[in-house]
Amino acid sequence: MAAVTIRNLSEEAHRALKVRAAKHNRSTEAEMRAILEAAVRPEGRLRLGTAMSEISRKMGLTNADIEALEQVRDTRPAEPIKFE
């Protein structure tokens, strides 16, 4: 797991983080993790797998349809593009 160091954080920001962490019954480090997670992975983000699943449900595709597609799919590796 990655570790992050934050340099030059103002005393005011550090104090505010400590207060916010206490309100949420977490450590300051856990609070910073929660803030970063919320910032980079917001609740309303588009999840590709979920979106594709919803589209296929709306189209009426079933697992049997997907299995039929898998049976006829070309499984050979793609030929690399040649730039000549």
PDB file of N, CA, C and O in Angstrom:
ATOM      1  N   MET A   1       0.846  -1.175   0.000  1.00  0.00           N
ATOM      2  CA  MET A   1       0.000   0.000   0.000  1.00  0.00           C
ATOM      3  C   MET A   1       0.888   1.235   0.000  1.00  0.00           C
ATOM      4  O   MET A   1       1.946   1.254   0.630  1.00  0.00           O
ATOM      5  N   ALA A   2       0.454   2.243  -0.700  1.00  0.00           N
ATOM      6  CA  ALA A   2       1.242   3.463  -0.846  1.00  0.00           C
ATOM      7  C   ALA A   2       1.208   4.307   0.422  1.00  0.00           C
ATOM      8  O   ALA A   2       0.241   4.280   1.183  1.00  0.00           O
ATOM      9  N   ALA A   3       2.271   5.046   0.628  1.00  0.00           N
ATOM     10  CA  ALA A   3       2.348   6.001   1.733  1.00  0.00           C
ATOM     11  C   ALA A   3       2.548   7.388   1.137  1.00  0.00           C
ATOM     12  O   ALA A   3       3.240   7.547   0.132  1.00  0.00           O
ATOM     13  N   VAL A   4       1.942   8.381   1.758  1.00  0.00           N
ATOM     14  CA  VAL A   4       2.015   9.749   1.261  1.00  0.00           C
ATOM     15  C   VAL A   4       2.487  10.653   2.386  1.00  0.00           C
ATOM     16  O   VAL A   4       2.036  10.528   3.524  1.00  0.00           O
ATOM     17  N   THR A   5       3.385  11.553   2.069  1.00  0.00           N
ATOM     18  CA  THR A   5       3.840  12.556   3.021  1.00  0.00           C
ATOM     19  C   THR A   5       3.336  13.909   2.554  1.00  0.00           C
ATOM     20  O   THR A   5       3.494  14.264   1.386  1.00  0.00           O
ATOM     21  N   ILE A   6       2.734  14.660   3.453  1.00  0.00           N
ATOM     22  CA  ILE A   6       2.248  15.996   3.110  1.00  0.00           C
ATOM     23  C   ILE A   6       3.140  16.998   3.816  1.00  0.00           C
ATOM     24  O   ILE A   6       3.171  17.068   5.044  1.00  0.00           O
ATOM     25  N   ARG A   7       3.862  17.766   3.028  1.00  0.00           N
ATOM     26  CA  ARG A   7       4.767  18.758   3.592  1.00  0.00           C
ATOM     27  C   ARG A   7       4.094  20.123   3.604  1.00  0.00           C
ATOM     28  O   ARG A   7       3.178  20.393   2.828  1.00  0.00           O
ATOM     29  N   ASN A   8       4.563  20.963   4.491  1.00  0.00           N
ATOM     30  CA  ASN A   8       4.136  22.363   4.575  1.00  0.00           C
ATOM     31  C   ASN A   8       2.634  22.534   4.811  1.00  0.00           C
ATOM     32  O   ASN A   8       2.028  23.483   4.313  1.00  0.00           O
ATOM     33  N   LEU A   9       2.046  21.625   5.562  1.00  0.00           N
ATOM     34  CA  LEU A   9       0.635  21.750   5.942  1.00  0.00           C
ATOM     35  C   LEU A   9       0.564  22.774   7.066  1.00  0.00           C
ATOM     36  O   LEU A   9       1.296  22.677   8.050  1.00  0.00           O
ATOM     37  N   SER A  10      -0.310  23.742   6.917  1.00  0.00           N
ATOM     38  CA  SER A  10      -0.397  24.794   7.933  1.00  0.00           C
ATOM     39  C   SER A  10      -0.904  24.220   9.254  1.00  0.00           C
ATOM     40  O   SER A  10      -1.614  23.215   9.281  1.00  0.00           O
ATOM     41  N   GLU A  11      -0.528  24.871  10.328  1.00  0.00           N
ATOM     42  CA  GLU A  11      -0.990  24.450  11.658  1.00  0.00           C
ATOM     43  C   GLU A  11      -2.510  24.511  11.747  1.00  0.00           C
ATOM     44  O   GLU A  11      -3.136  23.667  12.389  1.00  0.00           O
ATOM     45  N   GLU A  12      -3.105  25.523  11.094  1.00  0.00           N
ATOM     46  CA  GLU A  12      -4.562  25.671  11.119  1.00  0.00           C
ATOM     47  C   GLU A  12      -5.240  24.481  10.447  1.00  0.00           C
ATOM     48  O   GLU A  12      -6.224  23.948  10.960  1.00  0.00           O
ATOM     49  N   ALA A  13      -4.707  24.069   9.296  1.00  0.00           N
ATOM     50  CA  ALA A  13      -5.274  22.925   8.580  1.00  0.00           C
ATOM     51  C   ALA A  13      -5.108  21.654   9.397  1.00  0.00           C
ATOM     52  O   ALA A  13      -6.020  20.829   9.456  1.00  0.00           O
ATOM     53  N   HIS A  14      -3.947  21.491  10.030  1.00  0.00           N
ATOM     54  CA  HIS A  14      -3.714  20.301  10.851  1.00  0.00           C
ATOM     55  C   HIS A  14      -4.670  20.262  12.041  1.00  0.00           C
ATOM     56  O   HIS A  14      -5.225  19.212  12.367  1.00  0.00           O
ATOM     57  N   ARG A  15      -4.857  21.404  12.680  1.00  0.00           N
ATOM     58  CA  ARG A  15      -5.799  21.478  13.804  1.00  0.00           C
ATOM     59  C   ARG A  15      -7.220  21.147  13.343  1.00  0.00           C
ATOM     60  O   ARG A  15      -7.942  20.405  14.008  1.00  0.00           O
ATOM     61  N   ALA A  16      -7.610  21.710  12.190  1.00  0.00           N
ATOM     62  CA  ALA A  16      -8.952  21.454  11.662  1.00  0.00           C
ATOM     63  C   ALA A  16      -9.135  19.974  11.328  1.00  0.00           C
ATOM     64  O   ALA A  16     -10.212  19.419  11.544  1.00  0.00           O
ATOM     65  N   LEU A  17      -8.097  19.339  10.807  1.00  0.00           N
ATOM     66  CA  LEU A  17      -8.163  17.906  10.524  1.00  0.00           C
ATOM     67  C   LEU A  17      -8.342  17.099  11.805  1.00  0.00           C
ATOM     68  O   LEU A  17      -9.115  16.142  11.844  1.00  0.00           O
ATOM     69  N   LYS A  18      -7.626  17.491  12.844  1.00  0.00           N
ATOM     70  CA  LYS A  18      -7.739  16.785  14.117  1.00  0.00           C
ATOM     71  C   LYS A  18      -9.146  16.919  14.697  1.00  0.00           C
ATOM     72  O   LYS A  18      -9.698  15.959  15.236  1.00  0.00           O
ATOM     73  N   VAL A  19      -9.720  18.117  14.583  1.00  0.00           N
ATOM     74  CA  VAL A  19     -11.083  18.344  15.082  1.00  0.00           C
ATOM     75  C   VAL A  19     -12.077  17.522  14.274  1.00  0.00           C
ATOM     76  O   VAL A  19     -12.959  16.872  14.836  1.00  0.00           O
ATOM     77  N   ARG A  20     -11.929  17.554  12.953  1.00  0.00           N
ATOM     78  CA  ARG A  20     -12.829  16.798  12.080  1.00  0.00           C
ATOM     79  C   ARG A  20     -12.719  15.299  12.359  1.00  0.00           C
ATOM     80  O   ARG A  20     -13.729  14.596  12.387  1.00  0.00           O
ATOM     81  N   ALA A  21     -11.505  14.815  12.563  1.00  0.00           N
ATOM     82  CA  ALA A  21     -11.297  13.400  12.864  1.00  0.00           C
ATOM     83  C   ALA A  21     -11.981  13.021  14.173  1.00  0.00           C
ATOM     84  O   ALA A  21     -12.612  11.968  14.268  1.00  0.00           O
ATOM     85  N   ALA A  22     -11.857  13.869  15.166  1.00  0.00           N
ATOM     86  CA  ALA A  22     -12.492  13.598  16.459  1.00  0.00           C
ATOM     87  C   ALA A  22     -14.016  13.532  16.318  1.00  0.00           C
ATOM     88  O   ALA A  22     -14.665  12.695  16.946  1.00  0.00           O
ATOM     89  N   LYS A  23     -14.580  14.412  15.495  1.00  0.00           N
ATOM     90  CA  LYS A  23     -16.037  14.400  15.275  1.00  0.00           C
ATOM     91  C   LYS A  23     -16.491  13.093  14.634  1.00  0.00           C
ATOM     92  O   LYS A  23     -17.610  12.639  14.875  1.00  0.00           O
ATOM     93  N   HIS A  24     -15.631  12.488  13.821  1.00  0.00           N
ATOM     94  CA  HIS A  24     -15.971  11.232  13.144  1.00  0.00           C
ATOM     95  C   HIS A  24     -15.430  10.004  13.881  1.00  0.00           C
ATOM     96  O   HIS A  24     -15.491   8.885  13.372  1.00  0.00           O
ATOM     97  N   ASN A  25     -14.899  10.231  15.091  1.00  0.00           N
ATOM     98  CA  ASN A  25     -14.350   9.132  15.910  1.00  0.00           C
ATOM     99  C   ASN A  25     -13.269   8.340  15.166  1.00  0.00           C
ATOM    100  O   ASN A  25     -13.258   7.110  15.198  1.00  0.00           O
ATOM    101  N   ARG A  26     -12.367   9.056  14.500  1.00  0.00           N
ATOM    102  CA  ARG A  26     -11.261   8.418  13.792  1.00  0.00           C
ATOM    103  C   ARG A  26      -9.957   9.134  14.129  1.00  0.00           C
ATOM    104  O   ARG A  26      -9.942  10.228  14.693  1.00  0.00           O
ATOM    105  N   SER A  27      -8.874   8.476  13.763  1.00  0.00           N
ATOM    106  CA  SER A  27      -7.568   9.114  13.895  1.00  0.00           C
ATOM    107  C   SER A  27      -7.434  10.172  12.801  1.00  0.00           C
ATOM    108  O   SER A  27      -8.181  10.171  11.822  1.00  0.00           O
ATOM    109  N   THR A  28      -6.476  11.066  12.983  1.00  0.00           N
ATOM    110  CA  THR A  28      -6.236  12.090  11.970  1.00  0.00           C
ATOM    111  C   THR A  28      -5.837  11.436  10.654  1.00  0.00           C
ATOM    112  O   THR A  28      -6.270  11.872   9.588  1.00  0.00           O
ATOM    113  N   GLU A  29      -5.025  10.405  10.719  1.00  0.00           N
ATOM    114  CA  GLU A  29      -4.603   9.696   9.512  1.00  0.00           C
ATOM    115  C   GLU A  29      -5.800   9.054   8.807  1.00  0.00           C
ATOM    116  O   GLU A  29      -5.916   9.138   7.585  1.00  0.00           O
ATOM    117  N   ALA A  30      -6.679   8.421   9.561  1.00  0.00           N
ATOM    118  CA  ALA A  30      -7.872   7.805   8.971  1.00  0.00           C
ATOM    119  C   ALA A  30      -8.778   8.867   8.350  1.00  0.00           C
ATOM    120  O   ALA A  30      -9.395   8.632   7.311  1.00  0.00           O
ATOM    121  N   GLU A  31      -8.855  10.026   8.986  1.00  0.00           N
ATOM    122  CA  GLU A  31      -9.671  11.116   8.440  1.00  0.00           C
ATOM    123  C   GLU A  31      -9.100  11.599   7.110  1.00  0.00           C
ATOM    124  O   GLU A  31      -9.850  11.851   6.166  1.00  0.00           O
ATOM    125  N   MET A  32      -7.776  11.730   7.032  1.00  0.00           N
ATOM    126  CA  MET A  32      -7.145  12.154   5.783  1.00  0.00           C
ATOM    127  C   MET A  32      -7.396  11.127   4.685  1.00  0.00           C
ATOM    128  O   MET A  32      -7.647  11.497   3.538  1.00  0.00           O
ATOM    129  N   ARG A  33      -7.331   9.843   5.024  1.00  0.00           N
ATOM    130  CA  ARG A  33      -7.625   8.800   4.034  1.00  0.00           C
ATOM    131  C   ARG A  33      -9.059   8.931   3.534  1.00  0.00           C
ATOM    132  O   ARG A  33      -9.313   8.834   2.333  1.00  0.00           O
ATOM    133  N   ALA A  34      -9.995   9.151   4.456  1.00  0.00           N
ATOM    134  CA  ALA A  34     -11.405   9.283   4.078  1.00  0.00           C
ATOM    135  C   ALA A  34     -11.621  10.490   3.165  1.00  0.00           C
ATOM    136  O   ALA A  34     -12.370  10.407   2.192  1.00  0.00           O
ATOM    137  N   ILE A  35     -10.967  11.606   3.478  1.00  0.00           N
ATOM    138  CA  ILE A  35     -11.094  12.815   2.656  1.00  0.00           C
ATOM    139  C   ILE A  35     -10.544  12.557   1.255  1.00  0.00           C
ATOM    140  O   ILE A  35     -11.176  12.921   0.264  1.00  0.00           O
ATOM    141  N   LEU A  36      -9.379  11.935   1.172  1.00  0.00           N
ATOM    142  CA  LEU A  36      -8.781  11.653  -0.138  1.00  0.00           C
ATOM    143  C   LEU A  36      -9.627  10.674  -0.944  1.00  0.00           C
ATOM    144  O   LEU A  36      -9.823  10.869  -2.144  1.00  0.00           O
ATOM    145  N   GLU A  37     -10.128   9.626  -0.301  1.00  0.00           N
ATOM    146  CA  GLU A  37     -10.991   8.656  -0.995  1.00  0.00           C
ATOM    147  C   GLU A  37     -12.226   9.341  -1.554  1.00  0.00           C
ATOM    148  O   GLU A  37     -12.609   9.099  -2.699  1.00  0.00           O
ATOM    149  N   ALA A  38     -12.852  10.195  -0.753  1.00  0.00           N
ATOM    150  CA  ALA A  38     -14.063  10.896  -1.198  1.00  0.00           C
ATOM    151  C   ALA A  38     -13.757  11.838  -2.361  1.00  0.00           C
ATOM    152  O   ALA A  38     -14.592  12.032  -3.245  1.00  0.00           O
ATOM    153  N   ALA A  39     -12.571  12.415  -2.357  1.00  0.00           N
ATOM    154  CA  ALA A  39     -12.201  13.363  -3.411  1.00  0.00           C
ATOM    155  C   ALA A  39     -11.925  12.660  -4.736  1.00  0.00           C
ATOM    156  O   ALA A  39     -12.319  13.154  -5.793  1.00  0.00           O
ATOM    157  N   VAL A  40     -11.266  11.532  -4.689  1.00  0.00           N
ATOM    158  CA  VAL A  40     -10.870  10.880  -5.936  1.00  0.00           C
ATOM    159  C   VAL A  40     -11.821   9.769  -6.368  1.00  0.00           C
ATOM    160  O   VAL A  40     -11.774   9.324  -7.514  1.00  0.00           O
ATOM    161  N   ARG A  41     -12.676   9.323  -5.462  1.00  0.00           N
ATOM    162  CA  ARG A  41     -13.642   8.283  -5.800  1.00  0.00           C
ATOM    163  C   ARG A  41     -15.027   8.690  -5.315  1.00  0.00           C
ATOM    164  O   ARG A  41     -15.569   8.079  -4.394  1.00  0.00           O
ATOM    165  N   PRO A  42     -15.608   9.732  -5.938  1.00  0.00           N
ATOM    166  CA  PRO A  42     -16.900  10.240  -5.475  1.00  0.00           C
ATOM    167  C   PRO A  42     -18.023   9.218  -5.651  1.00  0.00           C
ATOM    168  O   PRO A  42     -17.947   8.331  -6.502  1.00  0.00           O
ATOM    169  N   GLU A  43     -19.056   9.358  -4.837  1.00  0.00           N
ATOM    170  CA  GLU A  43     -20.199   8.441  -4.844  1.00  0.00           C
ATOM    171  C   GLU A  43     -20.850   8.334  -6.215  1.00  0.00           C
ATOM    172  O   GLU A  43     -21.217   7.237  -6.638  1.00  0.00           O
ATOM    173  N   GLY A  44     -21.000   9.454  -6.919  1.00  0.00           N
ATOM    174  CA  GLY A  44     -21.726   9.462  -8.178  1.00  0.00           C
ATOM    175  C   GLY A  44     -20.893   9.118  -9.397  1.00  0.00           C
ATOM    176  O   GLY A  44     -21.325   9.359 -10.524  1.00  0.00           O
ATOM    177  N   ARG A  45     -19.704   8.558  -9.196  1.00  0.00           N
ATOM    178  CA  ARG A  45     -18.851   8.292 -10.352  1.00  0.00           C
ATOM    179  C   ARG A  45     -19.430   7.162 -11.199  1.00  0.00           C
ATOM    180  O   ARG A  45     -20.143   6.291 -10.699  1.00  0.00           O
ATOM    181  N   LEU A  46     -19.114   7.195 -12.471  1.00  0.00           N
ATOM    182  CA  LEU A  46     -19.572   6.173 -13.390  1.00  0.00           C
ATOM    183  C   LEU A  46     -18.709   4.933 -13.218  1.00  0.00           C
ATOM    184  O   LEU A  46     -17.486   4.990 -13.339  1.00  0.00           O
ATOM    185  N   ARG A  47     -19.349   3.836 -12.940  1.00  0.00           N
ATOM    186  CA  ARG A  47     -18.646   2.561 -12.845  1.00  0.00           C
ATOM    187  C   ARG A  47     -18.947   1.800 -14.119  1.00  0.00           C
ATOM    188  O   ARG A  47     -20.095   1.435 -14.376  1.00  0.00           O
ATOM    189  N   LEU A  48     -17.924   1.559 -14.913  1.00  0.00           N
ATOM    190  CA  LEU A  48     -18.081   1.007 -16.244  1.00  0.00           C
ATOM    191  C   LEU A  48     -18.810  -0.342 -16.227  1.00  0.00           C
ATOM    192  O   LEU A  48     -19.732  -0.557 -17.015  1.00  0.00           O
ATOM    193  N   GLY A  49     -18.407  -1.234 -15.346  1.00  0.00           N
ATOM    194  CA  GLY A  49     -19.052  -2.549 -15.280  1.00  0.00           C
ATOM    195  C   GLY A  49     -20.530  -2.447 -14.948  1.00  0.00           C
ATOM    196  O   GLY A  49     -21.353  -3.145 -15.540  1.00  0.00           O
ATOM    197  N   THR A  50     -20.868  -1.582 -14.005  1.00  0.00           N
ATOM    198  CA  THR A  50     -22.257  -1.383 -13.627  1.00  0.00           C
ATOM    199  C   THR A  50     -23.046  -0.791 -14.783  1.00  0.00           C
ATOM    200  O   THR A  50     -24.168  -1.222 -15.047  1.00  0.00           O
ATOM    201  N   ALA A  51     -22.475   0.192 -15.479  1.00  0.00           N
ATOM    202  CA  ALA A  51     -23.151   0.812 -16.617  1.00  0.00           C
ATOM    203  C   ALA A  51     -23.394  -0.203 -17.729  1.00  0.00           C
ATOM    204  O   ALA A  51     -24.477  -0.235 -18.314  1.00  0.00           O
ATOM    205  N   MET A  52     -22.402  -1.026 -18.022  1.00  0.00           N
ATOM    206  CA  MET A  52     -22.564  -2.034 -19.072  1.00  0.00           C
ATOM    207  C   MET A  52     -23.615  -3.069 -18.683  1.00  0.00           C
ATOM    208  O   MET A  52     -24.389  -3.521 -19.526  1.00  0.00           O
ATOM    209  N   SER A  53     -23.640  -3.438 -17.421  1.00  0.00           N
ATOM    210  CA  SER A  53     -24.630  -4.390 -16.938  1.00  0.00           C
ATOM    211  C   SER A  53     -26.043  -3.828 -17.073  1.00  0.00           C
ATOM    212  O   SER A  53     -26.959  -4.539 -17.486  1.00  0.00           O
ATOM    213  N   GLU A  54     -26.220  -2.555 -16.726  1.00  0.00           N
ATOM    214  CA  GLU A  54     -27.530  -1.918 -16.848  1.00  0.00           C
ATOM    215  C   GLU A  54     -27.977  -1.839 -18.296  1.00  0.00           C
ATOM    216  O   GLU A  54     -29.147  -2.073 -18.602  1.00  0.00           O
ATOM    217  N   ILE A  55     -27.047  -1.510 -19.192  1.00  0.00           N
ATOM    218  CA  ILE A  55     -27.375  -1.426 -20.619  1.00  0.00           C
ATOM    219  C   ILE A  55     -27.815  -2.791 -21.137  1.00  0.00           C
ATOM    220  O   ILE A  55     -28.815  -2.895 -21.847  1.00  0.00           O
ATOM    221  N   SER A  56     -27.072  -3.834 -20.785  1.00  0.00           N
ATOM    222  CA  SER A  56     -27.428  -5.166 -21.275  1.00  0.00           C
ATOM    223  C   SER A  56     -28.763  -5.629 -20.706  1.00  0.00           C
ATOM    224  O   SER A  56     -29.522  -6.309 -21.396  1.00  0.00           O
ATOM    225  N   ARG A  57     -29.063  -5.270 -19.452  1.00  0.00           N
ATOM    226  CA  ARG A  57     -30.370  -5.616 -18.878  1.00  0.00           C
ATOM    227  C   ARG A  57     -31.495  -4.913 -19.622  1.00  0.00           C
ATOM    228  O   ARG A  57     -32.532  -5.515 -19.902  1.00  0.00           O
ATOM    229  N   LYS A  58     -31.288  -3.626 -19.943  1.00  0.00           N
ATOM    230  CA  LYS A  58     -32.304  -2.866 -20.677  1.00  0.00           C
ATOM    231  C   LYS A  58     -32.544  -3.459 -22.063  1.00  0.00           C
ATOM    232  O   LYS A  58     -33.660  -3.418 -22.581  1.00  0.00           O
ATOM    233  N   MET A  59     -31.482  -4.013 -22.658  1.00  0.00           N
ATOM    234  CA  MET A  59     -31.598  -4.612 -23.988  1.00  0.00           C
ATOM    235  C   MET A  59     -32.211  -6.012 -23.907  1.00  0.00           C
ATOM    236  O   MET A  59     -32.589  -6.585 -24.928  1.00  0.00           O
ATOM    237  N   GLY A  60     -32.308  -6.551 -22.711  1.00  0.00           N
ATOM    238  CA  GLY A  60     -32.888  -7.878 -22.546  1.00  0.00           C
ATOM    239  C   GLY A  60     -31.901  -9.013 -22.702  1.00  0.00           C
ATOM    240  O   GLY A  60     -32.312 -10.161 -22.872  1.00  0.00           O
ATOM    241  N   LEU A  61     -30.604  -8.725 -22.649  1.00  0.00           N
ATOM    242  CA  LEU A  61     -29.603  -9.790 -22.761  1.00  0.00           C
ATOM    243  C   LEU A  61     -29.612 -10.653 -21.509  1.00  0.00           C
ATOM    244  O   LEU A  61     -29.801 -10.163 -20.396  1.00  0.00           O
ATOM    245  N   THR A  62     -29.406 -11.942 -21.714  1.00  0.00           N
ATOM    246  CA  THR A  62     -29.353 -12.885 -20.595  1.00  0.00           C
ATOM    247  C   THR A  62     -27.976 -13.531 -20.559  1.00  0.00           C
ATOM    248  O   THR A  62     -27.164 -13.326 -21.461  1.00  0.00           O
ATOM    249  N   ASN A  63     -27.718 -14.302 -19.528  1.00  0.00           N
ATOM    250  CA  ASN A  63     -26.454 -15.035 -19.445  1.00  0.00           C
ATOM    251  C   ASN A  63     -26.321 -16.004 -20.608  1.00  0.00           C
ATOM    252  O   ASN A  63     -25.216 -16.226 -21.102  1.00  0.00           O
ATOM    253  N   ALA A  64     -27.438 -16.588 -21.054  1.00  0.00           N
ATOM    254  CA  ALA A  64     -27.404 -17.514 -22.187  1.00  0.00           C
ATOM    255  C   ALA A  64     -26.942 -16.781 -23.450  1.00  0.00           C
ATOM    256  O   ALA A  64     -26.191 -17.342 -24.248  1.00  0.00           O
ATOM    257  N   ASP A  65     -27.381 -15.542 -23.637  1.00  0.00           N
ATOM    258  CA  ASP A  65     -26.944 -14.757 -24.791  1.00  0.00           C
ATOM    259  C   ASP A  65     -25.432 -14.532 -24.752  1.00  0.00           C
ATOM    260  O   ASP A  65     -24.751 -14.671 -25.768  1.00  0.00           O
ATOM    261  N   ILE A  66     -24.921 -14.187 -23.585  1.00  0.00           N
ATOM    262  CA  ILE A  66     -23.481 -13.938 -23.433  1.00  0.00           C
ATOM    263  C   ILE A  66     -22.695 -15.214 -23.679  1.00  0.00           C
ATOM    264  O   ILE A  66     -21.648 -15.182 -24.325  1.00  0.00           O
ATOM    265  N   GLU A  67     -23.189 -16.341 -23.172  1.00  0.00           N
ATOM    266  CA  GLU A  67     -22.513 -17.622 -23.391  1.00  0.00           C
ATOM    267  C   GLU A  67     -22.488 -17.977 -24.872  1.00  0.00           C
ATOM    268  O   GLU A  67     -21.492 -18.506 -25.365  1.00  0.00           O
ATOM    269  N   ALA A  68     -23.576 -17.689 -25.587  1.00  0.00           N
ATOM    270  CA  ALA A  68     -23.619 -17.957 -27.025  1.00  0.00           C
ATOM    271  C   ALA A  68     -22.590 -17.086 -27.755  1.00  0.00           C
ATOM    272  O   ALA A  68     -21.921 -17.563 -28.672  1.00  0.00           O
ATOM    273  N   LEU A  69     -22.458 -15.835 -27.364  1.00  0.00           N
ATOM    274  CA  LEU A  69     -21.458 -14.954 -27.973  1.00  0.00           C
ATOM    275  C   LEU A  69     -20.046 -15.458 -27.697  1.00  0.00           C
ATOM    276  O   LEU A  69     -19.183 -15.408 -28.574  1.00  0.00           O
ATOM    277  N   GLU A  70     -19.812 -15.939 -26.494  1.00  0.00           N
ATOM    278  CA  GLU A  70     -18.482 -16.448 -26.132  1.00  0.00           C
ATOM    279  C   GLU A  70     -18.103 -17.653 -26.982  1.00  0.00           C
ATOM    280  O   GLU A  70     -16.931 -17.833 -27.313  1.00  0.00           O
ATOM    281  N   GLN A  71     -19.086 -18.482 -27.339  1.00  0.00           N
ATOM    282  CA  GLN A  71     -18.803 -19.691 -28.125  1.00  0.00           C
ATOM    283  C   GLN A  71     -18.361 -19.366 -29.543  1.00  0.00           C
ATOM    284  O   GLN A  71     -17.570 -20.112 -30.120  1.00  0.00           O
ATOM    285  N   VAL A  72     -18.843 -18.286 -30.115  1.00  0.00           N
ATOM    286  CA  VAL A  72     -18.488 -17.951 -31.496  1.00  0.00           C
ATOM    287  C   VAL A  72     -17.395 -16.891 -31.588  1.00  0.00           C
ATOM    288  O   VAL A  72     -16.976 -16.524 -32.686  1.00  0.00           O
ATOM    289  N   ARG A  73     -16.939 -16.405 -30.461  1.00  0.00           N
ATOM    290  CA  ARG A  73     -15.915 -15.363 -30.435  1.00  0.00           C
ATOM    291  C   ARG A  73     -14.586 -15.914 -30.921  1.00  0.00           C
ATOM    292  O   ARG A  73     -14.203 -17.029 -30.569  1.00  0.00           O
ATOM    293  N   ASP A  74     -13.893 -15.141 -31.720  1.00  0.00           N
ATOM    294  CA  ASP A  74     -12.564 -15.508 -32.200  1.00  0.00           C
ATOM    295  C   ASP A  74     -11.580 -15.323 -31.053  1.00  0.00           C
ATOM    296  O   ASP A  74     -11.388 -14.204 -30.578  1.00  0.00           O
ATOM    297  N   THR A  75     -10.962 -16.395 -30.609  1.00  0.00           N
ATOM    298  CA  THR A  75     -10.067 -16.317 -29.451  1.00  0.00           C
ATOM    299  C   THR A  75      -8.592 -16.219 -29.840  1.00  0.00           C
ATOM    300  O   THR A  75      -7.713 -16.210 -28.979  1.00  0.00           O
ATOM    301  N   ARG A  76      -8.331 -16.146 -31.155  1.00  0.00           N
ATOM    302  CA  ARG A  76      -6.932 -16.012 -31.582  1.00  0.00           C
ATOM    303  C   ARG A  76      -6.391 -14.640 -31.167  1.00  0.00           C
ATOM    304  O   ARG A  76      -7.136 -13.661 -31.151  1.00  0.00           O
ATOM    305  N   PRO A  77      -5.115 -14.567 -30.835  1.00  0.00           N
ATOM    306  CA  PRO A  77      -4.545 -13.253 -30.505  1.00  0.00           C
ATOM    307  C   PRO A  77      -4.600 -12.330 -31.713  1.00  0.00           C
ATOM    308  O   PRO A  77      -4.461 -12.773 -32.853  1.00  0.00           O
ATOM    309  N   ALA A  78      -4.800 -11.075 -31.459  1.00  0.00           N
ATOM    310  CA  ALA A  78      -4.847 -10.086 -32.546  1.00  0.00           C
ATOM    311  C   ALA A  78      -3.463  -9.943 -33.157  1.00  0.00           C
ATOM    312  O   ALA A  78      -2.443 -10.075 -32.481  1.00  0.00           O
ATOM    313  N   GLU A  79      -3.458  -9.672 -34.447  1.00  0.00           N
ATOM    314  CA  GLU A  79      -2.196  -9.422 -35.135  1.00  0.00           C
ATOM    315  C   GLU A  79      -1.759  -8.003 -34.836  1.00  0.00           C
ATOM    316  O   GLU A  79      -2.572  -7.082 -34.903  1.00  0.00           O
ATOM    317  N   PRO A  80      -0.485  -7.806 -34.504  1.00  0.00           N
ATOM    318  CA  PRO A  80      -0.023  -6.446 -34.238  1.00  0.00           C
ATOM    319  C   PRO A  80      -0.084  -5.581 -35.501  1.00  0.00           C
ATOM    320  O   PRO A  80       0.071  -6.077 -36.617  1.00  0.00           O
ATOM    321  N   ILE A  81      -0.307  -4.311 -35.305  1.00  0.00           N
ATOM    322  CA  ILE A  81      -0.343  -3.361 -36.406  1.00  0.00           C
ATOM    323  C   ILE A  81       1.076  -3.196 -36.952  1.00  0.00           C
ATOM    324  O   ILE A  81       2.043  -3.104 -36.196  1.00  0.00           O
ATOM    325  N   LYS A  82       1.176  -3.162 -38.280  1.00  0.00           N
ATOM    326  CA  LYS A  82       2.492  -2.974 -38.921  1.00  0.00           C
ATOM    327  C   LYS A  82       2.546  -1.564 -39.498  1.00  0.00           C
ATOM    328  O   LYS A  82       1.687  -1.177 -40.290  1.00  0.00           O
ATOM    329  N   PHE A  83       3.530  -0.822 -39.110  1.00  0.00           N
ATOM    330  CA  PHE A  83       3.735   0.533 -39.609  1.00  0.00           C
ATOM    331  C   PHE A  83       4.886   0.505 -40.605  1.00  0.00           C
ATOM    332  O   PHE A  83       6.051   0.612 -40.223  1.00  0.00           O
ATOM    333  N   GLU A  84       4.560   0.364 -41.860  1.00  0.00           N
ATOM    334  CA  GLU A  84       5.602   0.270 -42.892  1.00  0.00           C
ATOM    335  C   GLU A  84       5.587   1.444 -43.814  1.00  0.00           C
ATOM    336  O   GLU A  84       6.400   1.516 -44.736  1.00  0.00           O
TER     337      GLU A  84
END
